[in-house]
């Protein structure tokens, strides 16, 4: 029974997260040839202040006034 865990920065809409889960579900079903009821998909949302890369949190990267080269990671838009 496959269990797929996806970790993302919080801020995406429930609809976008549902679409992600559906896409992951389809990919697992097709690639592993298992029944729908056997597949588990778990999405974990992490607050921007608790996620860092290169020693800088996503919240810090999104702070107003930061130069583009200082903020290479995108924040989720919630669309």
PDB file with one MODEL, atoms N, CA, C and O in Angstrom:
MODEL        1
ATOM      1  N   UNK A   1       0.848  -1.169   0.000  1.00  0.00           N
ATOM      2  CA  UNK A   1       0.000   0.000   0.000  1.00  0.00           C
ATOM      3  C   UNK A   1       0.900   1.241   0.000  1.00  0.00           C
ATOM      4  O   UNK A   1       1.505   1.555   1.025  1.00  0.00           O
ATOM      5  N   UNK A   2       0.999   1.947  -1.123  1.00  0.00           N
ATOM      6  CA  UNK A   2       1.874   3.120  -1.195  1.00  0.00           C
ATOM      7  C   UNK A   2       1.362   4.282  -0.343  1.00  0.00           C
ATOM      8  O   UNK A   2       0.169   4.584  -0.326  1.00  0.00           O
ATOM      9  N   UNK A   3       2.288   4.917   0.356  1.00  0.00           N
ATOM     10  CA  UNK A   3       2.013   6.154   1.088  1.00  0.00           C
ATOM     11  C   UNK A   3       2.977   7.199   0.550  1.00  0.00           C
ATOM     12  O   UNK A   3       4.190   7.068   0.710  1.00  0.00           O
ATOM     13  N   UNK A   4       2.448   8.226  -0.082  1.00  0.00           N
ATOM     14  CA  UNK A   4       3.256   9.289  -0.657  1.00  0.00           C
ATOM     15  C   UNK A   4       3.089  10.522   0.216  1.00  0.00           C
ATOM     16  O   UNK A   4       1.970  10.972   0.461  1.00  0.00           O
ATOM     17  N   UNK A   5       4.212  11.070   0.686  1.00  0.00           N
ATOM     18  CA  UNK A   5       4.196  12.279   1.507  1.00  0.00           C
ATOM     19  C   UNK A   5       4.786  13.431   0.705  1.00  0.00           C
ATOM     20  O   UNK A   5       5.872  13.317   0.137  1.00  0.00           O
ATOM     21  N   UNK A   6       4.057  14.537   0.667  1.00  0.00           N
ATOM     22  CA  UNK A   6       4.483  15.736  -0.048  1.00  0.00           C
ATOM     23  C   UNK A   6       4.553  16.867   0.972  1.00  0.00           C
ATOM     24  O   UNK A   6       3.597  17.100   1.712  1.00  0.00           O
ATOM     25  N   UNK A   7       5.679  17.565   1.011  1.00  0.00           N
ATOM     26  CA  UNK A   7       5.839  18.691   1.926  1.00  0.00           C
ATOM     27  C   UNK A   7       5.954  19.967   1.102  1.00  0.00           C
ATOM     28  O   UNK A   7       6.787  20.060   0.200  1.00  0.00           O
ATOM     29  N   UNK A   8       5.111  20.951   1.419  1.00  0.00           N
ATOM     30  CA  UNK A   8       5.107  22.227   0.703  1.00  0.00           C
ATOM     31  C   UNK A   8       5.027  23.366   1.715  1.00  0.00           C
ATOM     32  O   UNK A   8       4.577  23.180   2.846  1.00  0.00           O
ATOM     33  N   UNK A   9       5.469  24.536   1.292  1.00  0.00           N
ATOM     34  CA  UNK A   9       5.281  25.734   2.110  1.00  0.00           C
ATOM     35  C   UNK A   9       3.794  26.071   2.106  1.00  0.00           C
ATOM     36  O   UNK A   9       3.129  25.942   1.078  1.00  0.00           O
ATOM     37  N   UNK A  10       3.274  26.501   3.247  1.00  0.00           N
ATOM     38  CA  UNK A  10       1.848  26.810   3.308  1.00  0.00           C
ATOM     39  C   UNK A  10       1.539  28.049   2.488  1.00  0.00           C
ATOM     40  O   UNK A  10       2.413  28.867   2.199  1.00  0.00           O
ATOM     41  N   UNK A  11       0.265  28.165   2.120  1.00  0.00           N
ATOM     42  CA  UNK A  11      -0.169  29.339   1.381  1.00  0.00           C
ATOM     43  C   UNK A  11      -0.930  29.006   0.114  1.00  0.00           C
ATOM     44  O   UNK A  11      -1.461  29.903  -0.541  1.00  0.00           O
ATOM     45  N   UNK A  12      -0.992  27.733  -0.242  1.00  0.00           N
ATOM     46  CA  UNK A  12      -1.740  27.356  -1.436  1.00  0.00           C
ATOM     47  C   UNK A  12      -3.202  27.116  -1.064  1.00  0.00           C
ATOM     48  O   UNK A  12      -3.517  26.769   0.075  1.00  0.00           O
ATOM     49  N   UNK A  13      -4.073  27.302  -2.025  1.00  0.00           N
ATOM     50  CA  UNK A  13      -5.505  27.128  -1.775  1.00  0.00           C
ATOM     51  C   UNK A  13      -5.841  25.647  -1.603  1.00  0.00           C
ATOM     52  O   UNK A  13      -5.106  24.781  -2.079  1.00  0.00           O
ATOM     53  N   UNK A  14      -6.952  25.358  -0.921  1.00  0.00           N
ATOM     54  CA  UNK A  14      -7.389  23.964  -0.808  1.00  0.00           C
ATOM     55  C   UNK A  14      -7.602  23.319  -2.183  1.00  0.00           C
ATOM     56  O   UNK A  14      -7.334  22.130  -2.362  1.00  0.00           O
ATOM     57  N   UNK A  15      -8.080  24.102  -3.145  1.00  0.00           N
ATOM     58  CA  UNK A  15      -8.300  23.570  -4.493  1.00  0.00           C
ATOM     59  C   UNK A  15      -6.981  23.164  -5.145  1.00  0.00           C
ATOM     60  O   UNK A  15      -6.899  22.117  -5.788  1.00  0.00           O
ATOM     61  N   UNK A  16      -5.956  23.987  -4.981  1.00  0.00           N
ATOM     62  CA  UNK A  16      -4.649  23.669  -5.562  1.00  0.00           C
ATOM     63  C   UNK A  16      -4.054  22.431  -4.896  1.00  0.00           C
ATOM     64  O   UNK A  16      -3.473  21.581  -5.571  1.00  0.00           O
ATOM     65  N   UNK A  17      -4.194  22.328  -3.582  1.00  0.00           N
ATOM     66  CA  UNK A  17      -3.680  21.152  -2.872  1.00  0.00           C
ATOM     67  C   UNK A  17      -4.448  19.897  -3.277  1.00  0.00           C
ATOM     68  O   UNK A  17      -3.857  18.825  -3.411  1.00  0.00           O
ATOM     69  N   UNK A  18      -5.755  20.020  -3.472  1.00  0.00           N
ATOM     70  CA  UNK A  18      -6.558  18.877  -3.925  1.00  0.00           C
ATOM     71  C   UNK A  18      -6.115  18.437  -5.308  1.00  0.00           C
ATOM     72  O   UNK A  18      -6.039  17.239  -5.582  1.00  0.00           O
ATOM     73  N   UNK A  19      -5.820  19.398  -6.191  1.00  0.00           N
ATOM     74  CA  UNK A  19      -5.336  19.065  -7.534  1.00  0.00           C
ATOM     75  C   UNK A  19      -3.984  18.353  -7.455  1.00  0.00           C
ATOM     76  O   UNK A  19      -3.734  17.409  -8.205  1.00  0.00           O
ATOM     77  N   UNK A  20      -3.126  18.799  -6.560  1.00  0.00           N
ATOM     78  CA  UNK A  20      -1.832  18.141  -6.360  1.00  0.00           C
ATOM     79  C   UNK A  20      -2.035  16.696  -5.914  1.00  0.00           C
ATOM     80  O   UNK A  20      -1.415  15.782  -6.457  1.00  0.00           O
ATOM     81  N   UNK A  21      -2.904  16.491  -4.927  1.00  0.00           N
ATOM     82  CA  UNK A  21      -3.156  15.130  -4.435  1.00  0.00           C
ATOM     83  C   UNK A  21      -3.714  14.232  -5.539  1.00  0.00           C
ATOM     84  O   UNK A  21      -3.338  13.065  -5.642  1.00  0.00           O
ATOM     85  N   UNK A  22      -4.604  14.774  -6.360  1.00  0.00           N
ATOM     86  CA  UNK A  22      -5.178  13.992  -7.456  1.00  0.00           C
ATOM     87  C   UNK A  22      -4.106  13.618  -8.475  1.00  0.00           C
ATOM     88  O   UNK A  22      -4.084  12.489  -8.965  1.00  0.00           O
ATOM     89  N   UNK A  23      -3.216  14.557  -8.798  1.00  0.00           N
ATOM     90  CA  UNK A  23      -2.148  14.285  -9.766  1.00  0.00           C
ATOM     91  C   UNK A  23      -1.175  13.236  -9.230  1.00  0.00           C
ATOM     92  O   UNK A  23      -0.758  12.341  -9.965  1.00  0.00           O
ATOM     93  N   UNK A  24      -0.815  13.344  -7.955  1.00  0.00           N
ATOM     94  CA  UNK A  24       0.072  12.354  -7.340  1.00  0.00           C
ATOM     95  C   UNK A  24      -0.611  10.992  -7.331  1.00  0.00           C
ATOM     96  O   UNK A  24       0.013   9.978  -7.645  1.00  0.00           O
ATOM     97  N   UNK A  25      -1.881  10.967  -6.975  1.00  0.00           N
ATOM     98  CA  UNK A  25      -2.650   9.719  -6.943  1.00  0.00           C
ATOM     99  C   UNK A  25      -2.630   9.036  -8.315  1.00  0.00           C
ATOM    100  O   UNK A  25      -2.373   7.837  -8.416  1.00  0.00           O
ATOM    101  N   UNK A  26      -2.904   9.815  -9.366  1.00  0.00           N
ATOM    102  CA  UNK A  26      -2.907   9.253 -10.727  1.00  0.00           C
ATOM    103  C   UNK A  26      -1.536   8.696 -11.095  1.00  0.00           C
ATOM    104  O   UNK A  26      -1.434   7.604 -11.654  1.00  0.00           O
ATOM    105  N   UNK A  27      -0.483   9.451 -10.780  1.00  0.00           N
ATOM    106  CA  UNK A  27       0.878   9.013 -11.119  1.00  0.00           C
ATOM    107  C   UNK A  27       1.230   7.705 -10.416  1.00  0.00           C
ATOM    108  O   UNK A  27       1.834   6.817 -11.018  1.00  0.00           O
ATOM    109  N   UNK A  28       0.857   7.588  -9.155  1.00  0.00           N
ATOM    110  CA  UNK A  28       1.144   6.361  -8.402  1.00  0.00           C
ATOM    111  C   UNK A  28       0.337   5.194  -8.970  1.00  0.00           C
ATOM    112  O   UNK A  28       0.870   4.102  -9.167  1.00  0.00           O
ATOM    113  N   UNK A  29      -0.940   5.428  -9.230  1.00  0.00           N
ATOM    114  CA  UNK A  29      -1.797   4.368  -9.776  1.00  0.00           C
ATOM    115  C   UNK A  29      -1.237   3.843 -11.098  1.00  0.00           C
ATOM    116  O   UNK A  29      -1.171   2.632 -11.312  1.00  0.00           O
ATOM    117  N   UNK A  30      -0.835   4.759 -11.983  1.00  0.00           N
ATOM    118  CA  UNK A  30      -0.336   4.352 -13.293  1.00  0.00           C
ATOM    119  C   UNK A  30       1.045   3.713 -13.224  1.00  0.00           C
ATOM    120  O   UNK A  30       1.305   2.732 -13.920  1.00  0.00           O
ATOM    121  N   UNK A  31       1.919   4.245 -12.409  1.00  0.00           N
ATOM    122  CA  UNK A  31       3.294   3.728 -12.383  1.00  0.00           C
ATOM    123  C   UNK A  31       3.434   2.442 -11.574  1.00  0.00           C
ATOM    124  O   UNK A  31       4.258   1.591 -11.911  1.00  0.00           O
ATOM    125  N   UNK A  32       2.643   2.286 -10.512  1.00  0.00           N
ATOM    126  CA  UNK A  32       2.750   1.091  -9.671  1.00  0.00           C
ATOM    127  C   UNK A  32       1.660   0.063  -9.952  1.00  0.00           C
ATOM    128  O   UNK A  32       1.701  -1.054  -9.437  1.00  0.00           O
ATOM    129  N   UNK A  33       0.681   0.452 -10.777  1.00  0.00           N
ATOM    130  CA  UNK A  33      -0.428  -0.432 -11.133  1.00  0.00           C
ATOM    131  C   UNK A  33      -1.115  -1.000  -9.886  1.00  0.00           C
ATOM    132  O   UNK A  33      -1.250  -2.213  -9.726  1.00  0.00           O
ATOM    133  N   UNK A  34      -1.542  -0.088  -9.012  1.00  0.00           N
ATOM    134  CA  UNK A  34      -2.272  -0.474  -7.803  1.00  0.00           C
ATOM    135  C   UNK A  34      -3.675   0.119  -7.855  1.00  0.00           C
ATOM    136  O   UNK A  34      -3.943   1.056  -8.607  1.00  0.00           O
ATOM    137  N   UNK A  35      -4.554  -0.439  -7.051  1.00  0.00           N
ATOM    138  CA  UNK A  35      -5.938   0.039  -7.010  1.00  0.00           C
ATOM    139  C   UNK A  35      -6.021   1.375  -6.266  1.00  0.00           C
ATOM    140  O   UNK A  35      -5.202   1.667  -5.395  1.00  0.00           O
ATOM    141  N   UNK A  36      -7.012   2.168  -6.625  1.00  0.00           N
ATOM    142  CA  UNK A  36      -7.198   3.485  -6.007  1.00  0.00           C
ATOM    143  C   UNK A  36      -7.243   3.416  -4.487  1.00  0.00           C
ATOM    144  O   UNK A  36      -6.611   4.222  -3.804  1.00  0.00           O
ATOM    145  N   UNK A  37      -7.985   2.459  -3.964  1.00  0.00           N
ATOM    146  CA  UNK A  37      -8.155   2.383  -2.516  1.00  0.00           C
ATOM    147  C   UNK A  37      -6.879   1.992  -1.767  1.00  0.00           C
ATOM    148  O   UNK A  37      -6.837   2.072  -0.539  1.00  0.00           O
ATOM    149  N   UNK A  38      -5.852   1.576  -2.484  1.00  0.00           N
ATOM    150  CA  UNK A  38      -4.576   1.227  -1.852  1.00  0.00           C
ATOM    151  C   UNK A  38      -3.648   2.433  -1.688  1.00  0.00           C
ATOM    152  O   UNK A  38      -2.663   2.357  -0.954  1.00  0.00           O
ATOM    153  N   UNK A  39      -3.948   3.521  -2.350  1.00  0.00           N
ATOM    154  CA  UNK A  39      -3.037   4.672  -2.406  1.00  0.00           C
ATOM    155  C   UNK A  39      -3.376   5.679  -1.315  1.00  0.00           C
ATOM    156  O   UNK A  39      -4.538   6.030  -1.109  1.00  0.00           O
ATOM    157  N   UNK A  40      -2.344   6.133  -0.625  1.00  0.00           N
ATOM    158  CA  UNK A  40      -2.477   7.176   0.393  1.00  0.00           C
ATOM    159  C   UNK A  40      -1.582   8.341  -0.003  1.00  0.00           C
ATOM    160  O   UNK A  40      -0.417   8.139  -0.345  1.00  0.00           O
ATOM    161  N   UNK A  41      -2.113   9.552   0.040  1.00  0.00           N
ATOM    162  CA  UNK A  41      -1.336  10.761  -0.242  1.00  0.00           C
ATOM    163  C   UNK A  41      -1.495  11.687   0.953  1.00  0.00           C
ATOM    164  O   UNK A  41      -2.612  11.999   1.365  1.00  0.00           O
ATOM    165  N   UNK A  42      -0.379  12.120   1.499  1.00  0.00           N
ATOM    166  CA  UNK A  42      -0.370  12.999   2.662  1.00  0.00           C
ATOM    167  C   UNK A  42       0.363  14.282   2.294  1.00  0.00           C
ATOM    168  O   UNK A  42       1.509  14.238   1.846  1.00  0.00           O
ATOM    169  N   UNK A  43      -0.294  15.427   2.481  1.00  0.00           N
ATOM    170  CA  UNK A  43       0.326  16.724   2.207  1.00  0.00           C
ATOM    171  C   UNK A  43       0.567  17.425   3.534  1.00  0.00           C
ATOM    172  O   UNK A  43      -0.345  17.582   4.345  1.00  0.00           O
ATOM    173  N   UNK A  44       1.803  17.840   3.741  1.00  0.00           N
ATOM    174  CA  UNK A  44       2.168  18.601   4.939  1.00  0.00           C
ATOM    175  C   UNK A  44       2.477  20.027   4.511  1.00  0.00           C
ATOM    176  O   UNK A  44       3.264  20.256   3.592  1.00  0.00           O
ATOM    177  N   UNK A  45       1.853  20.977   5.182  1.00  0.00           N
ATOM    178  CA  UNK A  45       2.126  22.386   4.915  1.00  0.00           C
ATOM    179  C   UNK A  45       2.989  22.939   6.041  1.00  0.00           C
ATOM    180  O   UNK A  45       2.664  22.795   7.220  1.00  0.00           O
ATOM    181  N   UNK A  46       4.087  23.570   5.661  1.00  0.00           N
ATOM    182  CA  UNK A  46       5.028  24.120   6.626  1.00  0.00           C
ATOM    183  C   UNK A  46       4.947  25.648   6.575  1.00  0.00           C
ATOM    184  O   UNK A  46       5.017  26.221   5.488  1.00  0.00           O
ATOM    185  N   UNK A  47       4.801  26.319   7.718  1.00  0.00           N
ATOM    186  CA  UNK A  47       4.788  27.785   7.729  1.00  0.00           C
ATOM    187  C   UNK A  47       6.104  28.346   7.177  1.00  0.00           C
ATOM    188  O   UNK A  47       7.169  27.761   7.374  1.00  0.00           O
ATOM    189  N   UNK A  48       6.017  29.474   6.490  1.00  0.00           N
ATOM    190  CA  UNK A  48       7.187  30.080   5.844  1.00  0.00           C
ATOM    191  C   UNK A  48       8.296  30.408   6.836  1.00  0.00           C
ATOM    192  O   UNK A  48       9.472  30.382   6.471  1.00  0.00           O
ATOM    193  N   UNK A  49       7.948  30.715   8.076  1.00  0.00           N
ATOM    194  CA  UNK A  49       8.986  31.058   9.054  1.00  0.00           C
ATOM    195  C   UNK A  49       9.700  29.814   9.597  1.00  0.00           C
ATOM    196  O   UNK A  49      10.691  29.933  10.318  1.00  0.00           O
ATOM    197  N   UNK A  50       9.196  28.622   9.252  1.00  0.00           N
ATOM    198  CA  UNK A  50       9.820  27.376   9.703  1.00  0.00           C
ATOM    199  C   UNK A  50      10.500  26.609   8.569  1.00  0.00           C
ATOM    200  O   UNK A  50      10.900  25.461   8.759  1.00  0.00           O
ATOM    201  N   UNK A  51      10.636  27.224   7.397  1.00  0.00           N
ATOM    202  CA  UNK A  51      11.253  26.579   6.233  1.00  0.00           C
ATOM    203  C   UNK A  51      12.402  27.471   5.784  1.00  0.00           C
ATOM    204  O   UNK A  51      12.197  28.647   5.485  1.00  0.00           O
ATOM    205  N   UNK A  52      13.599  26.921   5.735  1.00  0.00           N
ATOM    206  CA  UNK A  52      14.728  27.740   5.297  1.00  0.00           C
ATOM    207  C   UNK A  52      15.544  27.014   4.244  1.00  0.00           C
ATOM    208  O   UNK A  52      15.531  25.786   4.156  1.00  0.00           O
ATOM    209  N   UNK A  53      16.244  27.791   3.460  1.00  0.00           N
ATOM    210  CA  UNK A  53      17.198  27.300   2.467  1.00  0.00           C
ATOM    211  C   UNK A  53      18.362  28.274   2.482  1.00  0.00           C
ATOM    212  O   UNK A  53      18.169  29.487   2.405  1.00  0.00           O
ATOM    213  N   UNK A  54      19.550  27.748   2.581  1.00  0.00           N
ATOM    214  CA  UNK A  54      20.715  28.620   2.636  1.00  0.00           C
ATOM    215  C   UNK A  54      20.752  29.483   3.880  1.00  0.00           C
ATOM    216  O   UNK A  54      21.374  30.546   3.879  1.00  0.00           O
ATOM    217  N   UNK A  55      20.092  29.040   4.948  1.00  0.00           N
ATOM    218  CA  UNK A  55      20.100  29.782   6.198  1.00  0.00           C
ATOM    219  C   UNK A  55      19.118  30.932   6.264  1.00  0.00           C
ATOM    220  O   UNK A  55      19.134  31.705   7.222  1.00  0.00           O
ATOM    221  N   UNK A  56      18.257  31.060   5.254  1.00  0.00           N
ATOM    222  CA  UNK A  56      17.274  32.146   5.208  1.00  0.00           C
ATOM    223  C   UNK A  56      15.887  31.524   5.092  1.00  0.00           C
ATOM    224  O   UNK A  56      15.662  30.657   4.247  1.00  0.00           O
ATOM    225  N   UNK A  57      14.958  31.962   5.936  1.00  0.00           N
ATOM    226  CA  UNK A  57      13.608  31.401   5.869  1.00  0.00           C
ATOM    227  C   UNK A  57      12.854  31.944   4.656  1.00  0.00           C
ATOM    228  O   UNK A  57      13.207  32.983   4.099  1.00  0.00           O
ATOM    229  N   UNK A  58      11.816  31.220   4.266  1.00  0.00           N
ATOM    230  CA  UNK A  58      10.979  31.705   3.164  1.00  0.00           C
ATOM    231  C   UNK A  58      10.326  33.030   3.526  1.00  0.00           C
ATOM    232  O   UNK A  58      10.151  33.893   2.665  1.00  0.00           O
ATOM    233  N   UNK A  59       9.964  33.197   4.797  1.00  0.00           N
ATOM    234  CA  UNK A  59       9.366  34.460   5.243  1.00  0.00           C
ATOM    235  C   UNK A  59      10.357  35.603   5.078  1.00  0.00           C
ATOM    236  O   UNK A  59       9.984  36.690   4.637  1.00  0.00           O
ATOM    237  N   UNK A  60      11.611  35.364   5.428  1.00  0.00           N
ATOM    238  CA  UNK A  60      12.639  36.402   5.268  1.00  0.00           C
ATOM    239  C   UNK A  60      12.863  36.718   3.796  1.00  0.00           C
ATOM    240  O   UNK A  60      13.048  37.880   3.433  1.00  0.00           O
ATOM    241  N   UNK A  61      12.850  35.706   2.954  1.00  0.00           N
ATOM    242  CA  UNK A  61      13.047  35.919   1.512  1.00  0.00           C
ATOM    243  C   UNK A  61      11.914  36.741   0.909  1.00  0.00           C
ATOM    244  O   UNK A  61      12.122  37.491  -0.044  1.00  0.00           O
ATOM    245  N   UNK A  62      10.720  36.596   1.467  1.00  0.00           N
ATOM    246  CA  UNK A  62       9.555  37.310   0.943  1.00  0.00           C
ATOM    247  C   UNK A  62       9.395  38.697   1.549  1.00  0.00           C
ATOM    248  O   UNK A  62       8.477  39.432   1.184  1.00  0.00           O
ATOM    249  N   UNK A  63      10.276  39.057   2.468  1.00  0.00           N
ATOM    250  CA  UNK A  63      10.157  40.348   3.151  1.00  0.00           C
ATOM    251  C   UNK A  63      10.288  41.501   2.163  1.00  0.00           C
ATOM    252  O   UNK A  63      11.103  41.436   1.243  1.00  0.00           O
ATOM    253  N   UNK A  64       9.495  42.554   2.343  1.00  0.00           N
ATOM    254  CA  UNK A  64       9.585  43.726   1.465  1.00  0.00           C
ATOM    255  C   UNK A  64      10.989  44.324   1.495  1.00  0.00           C
ATOM    256  O   UNK A  64      11.645  44.360   2.536  1.00  0.00           O
ATOM    257  N   UNK A  65      11.430  44.786   0.339  1.00  0.00           N
ATOM    258  CA  UNK A  65      12.714  45.466   0.260  1.00  0.00           C
ATOM    259  C   UNK A  65      13.899  44.566  -0.028  1.00  0.00           C
ATOM    260  O   UNK A  65      15.018  45.057  -0.175  1.00  0.00           O
ATOM    261  N   UNK A  66      13.682  43.261  -0.113  1.00  0.00           N
ATOM    262  CA  UNK A  66      14.800  42.368  -0.431  1.00  0.00           C
ATOM    263  C   UNK A  66      15.048  42.413  -1.926  1.00  0.00           C
ATOM    264  O   UNK A  66      14.112  42.412  -2.726  1.00  0.00           O
ATOM    265  N   UNK A  67      16.307  42.451  -2.290  1.00  0.00           N
ATOM    266  CA  UNK A  67      16.680  42.467  -3.708  1.00  0.00           C
ATOM    267  C   UNK A  67      16.355  41.109  -4.324  1.00  0.00           C
ATOM    268  O   UNK A  67      16.424  40.095  -3.629  1.00  0.00           O
ATOM    269  N   UNK A  68      15.998  41.061  -5.624  1.00  0.00           N
ATOM    270  CA  UNK A  68      15.659  39.788  -6.273  1.00  0.00           C
ATOM    271  C   UNK A  68      16.745  38.723  -6.114  1.00  0.00           C
ATOM    272  O   UNK A  68      16.423  37.551  -5.925  1.00  0.00           O
ATOM    273  N   UNK A  69      18.017  39.102  -6.185  1.00  0.00           N
ATOM    274  CA  UNK A  69      19.077  38.102  -6.050  1.00  0.00           C
ATOM    275  C   UNK A  69      19.149  37.549  -4.630  1.00  0.00           C
ATOM    276  O   UNK A  69      19.722  36.483  -4.406  1.00  0.00           O
ATOM    277  N   UNK A  70      18.568  38.275  -3.669  1.00  0.00           N
ATOM    278  CA  UNK A  70      18.546  37.805  -2.288  1.00  0.00           C
ATOM    279  C   UNK A  70      17.374  36.869  -2.022  1.00  0.00           C
ATOM    280  O   UNK A  70      17.322  36.230  -0.971  1.00  0.00           O
ATOM    281  N   UNK A  71      16.441  36.781  -2.954  1.00  0.00           N
ATOM    282  CA  UNK A  71      15.228  35.989  -2.730  1.00  0.00           C
ATOM    283  C   UNK A  71      14.949  35.072  -3.914  1.00  0.00           C
ATOM    284  O   UNK A  71      13.960  35.267  -4.620  1.00  0.00           O
ATOM    285  N   UNK A  72      15.809  34.068  -4.148  1.00  0.00           N
ATOM    286  CA  UNK A  72      15.627  33.224  -5.320  1.00  0.00           C
ATOM    287  C   UNK A  72      14.449  32.263  -5.242  1.00  0.00           C
ATOM    288  O   UNK A  72      13.997  31.778  -6.279  1.00  0.00           O
ATOM    289  N   UNK A  73      13.937  31.972  -4.050  1.00  0.00           N
ATOM    290  CA  UNK A  73      12.827  31.038  -3.930  1.00  0.00           C
ATOM    291  C   UNK A  73      11.505  31.775  -4.028  1.00  0.00           C
ATOM    292  O   UNK A  73      11.357  32.878  -3.502  1.00  0.00           O
ATOM    293  N   UNK A  74      10.539  31.155  -4.710  1.00  0.00           N
ATOM    294  CA  UNK A  74       9.219  31.757  -4.839  1.00  0.00           C
ATOM    295  C   UNK A  74       8.355  31.389  -3.652  1.00  0.00           C
ATOM    296  O   UNK A  74       8.438  30.278  -3.129  1.00  0.00           O
ATOM    297  N   UNK A  75       7.535  32.316  -3.235  1.00  0.00           N
ATOM    298  CA  UNK A  75       6.516  32.058  -2.227  1.00  0.00           C
ATOM    299  C   UNK A  75       5.268  31.587  -2.961  1.00  0.00           C
ATOM    300  O   UNK A  75       4.999  32.061  -4.064  1.00  0.00           O
ATOM    301  N   UNK A  76       4.500  30.672  -2.385  1.00  0.00           N
ATOM    302  CA  UNK A  76       3.238  30.275  -3.008  1.00  0.00           C
ATOM    303  C   UNK A  76       2.299  31.469  -3.113  1.00  0.00           C
ATOM    304  O   UNK A  76       2.278  32.337  -2.240  1.00  0.00           O
ATOM    305  N   UNK A  77       1.532  31.501  -4.180  1.00  0.00           N
ATOM    306  CA  UNK A  77       0.641  32.629  -4.412  1.00  0.00           C
ATOM    307  C   UNK A  77      -0.758  32.398  -3.876  1.00  0.00           C
ATOM    308  O   UNK A  77      -1.524  33.349  -3.722  1.00  0.00           O
ATOM    309  N   UNK A  78      -1.106  31.156  -3.589  1.00  0.00           N
ATOM    310  CA  UNK A  78      -2.444  30.863  -3.090  1.00  0.00           C
ATOM    311  C   UNK A  78      -3.494  30.817  -4.172  1.00  0.00           C
ATOM    312  O   UNK A  78      -4.689  30.786  -3.877  1.00  0.00           O
ATOM    313  N   UNK A  79      -3.069  30.812  -5.424  1.00  0.00           N
ATOM    314  CA  UNK A  79      -4.034  30.754  -6.525  1.00  0.00           C
ATOM    315  C   UNK A  79      -4.657  29.406  -6.644  1.00  0.00           C
ATOM    316  O   UNK A  79      -5.493  29.187  -7.522  1.00  0.00           O
TER     317      UNK A  79
ENDMDL
END
